[in-house]
């Protein structure tokens, strides 16, 4: 049975995409159902996204996360599809995206209160793309991140 859940992440103001080789976690990626993790060491992110507060029409924007869960031999595999609306220098976003091509990476989501959550990717299962949106209003981009994981979002504490 497949479950699908989509949430509007209105409290998330900042997203970092960090290459897996720059991270150290005390619990391996293949331990499912992790809800919280401390003692994390997370290196310099390749892509940093400050979420756009509102669009040119004054409408609030926020990241969305769609998670689809599928049974697997070792538990569940979750496909996380994160969409982050940003208003940025297009070249900076595209250059950062290029720096992630071919690399495994994890996503860190930070809330207004400073709480951080991890989308912990299994190897060879993270991709990022950028969608440009042009119109009569100010142009913007949506960064689309796809990550496969053995767990849902994990609340983290860095060292």
N, C-alpha and C positions, 0 to 999 in steps of 0.2 A: 504494500500500500504506500502510495506517495502522499506526502503532506506538503502543502505550500503555504508559506506565511509571508506577507508583505507588511513592513512597518515603515512609518514615516519618522525619520530620526530628527525631530525638531530640536532636540537638545544638543545635537552634534554640531560643533562649530569648526572643527579642524580634523583633517584626515592626513595621515602619513602613510606612504607606501615605502617599505624598507626591504631591501634585498635580504633573503634568508641567510646568506653567508655573513651578514653583519649582526645577526641576532643569536642570542643564547637563551634557551628556555629550560627550566629545571624539569619539565615534563615533556616527553616526546610527542610529536604530532599525532601518533597513532593511538594515543590513549583517548578514548571517546568520552563524551559527557563531562568534560572539564567545565566548571562554571567560574572558577577563580584561580589565579596563579600569582604567586609572589616570587621575588628573586629573579626577575626578568632583566636581561641586559639587551638593550635595543640600540643599534648603531645609528649612524647618520642616515636619515631618509633620502631616497632618490627623488621622490616626488612629495611635495608638501602642498596641501590644498586647504586654504581658508575658505570656508563655505560662504557663498554669497548671501548676505542678509536678506536682500529683496531684489527683485528684477526691476527693469526700467518702468514697469507699470505699478510699482509699489507693492507687488504681491510677494508675500514671504515665500522663500524657497528653502528646501531642506533636502538632505540626502534621503534616498529611499534604499531599503535593503529587502530584497526578495530572497527567501531561503526555501529551497526545495530539498526534502529529505527522502533518501532512498535506502532501503535495507541492503546491507552488504554482509559478507562472511564475518567480518570483525566488528560488527555493530551497524552504524549508519554512516552514510556519506552524505554530506550536506553541500549543496551547490549554493553559494552565496553570490548574488548579483547586486552589487552596490553601484548606485548612480549618484554622483556628486555634482551639483550645479556650481559652476564657478564663473566669475567675471575676472579675466586675467589677461596678461600679455600672452597671446597665442603661441609665440615662439618658445617661451619658457615652458609652457605646459607640454608642447610637442617634443621639446628637447628632453624633458624629464621622462616622458613616455618612451622615447627611444632608448633611454638609459636602462629601462626595465625589460626591453625586448630580449627574449631568450633566457631570462633569469627567473628563478623562483623568488617570490616576495610575499610578505605578510602585510595586512592593513591594520593600522592603529587608528581608532576613532576616539576623539577627545570631546567631552561635553563642556557646557558652560561652567560647570562646577569643577572641572579639571579631572574628572574620572576618566580613565582610559579603558577601552575595550579592544580586544585582539580578534581579528579573523585569522586563524592559524592555519595556513595552507599546507596541504600534503605536497610532496615533491612533484614537480612537473604539472601543477594544476592551478596556476595563477596567470591571468592575462589582464591587460589594460588597453583600452582604446579611448579615443577622444572624438566627440561629435560636436561639430561647429553648428551654431544656430544663428543665422542671420535673418534680419527682418527690419521692420521700421523702427523697432526699439534698439537699445544698445546691444551689440552682438555679445553672445555668451557661449560658453562651452559646457558640455556635460562630460565628465570623466566617468567611464564605465569600467568597473573592476569586476572580474569574475574569479572566485576562489573556491576550490573544493576543500572541505575540511571534515574532520571526524567529530567536530563539536560545533555548538552554536557560538555566539560571541562570548568571549572570556574576559571577565573583569581582571585587569592586571595591575600589579604594583612593580615599578622598576626598582632596581638597586640604587 
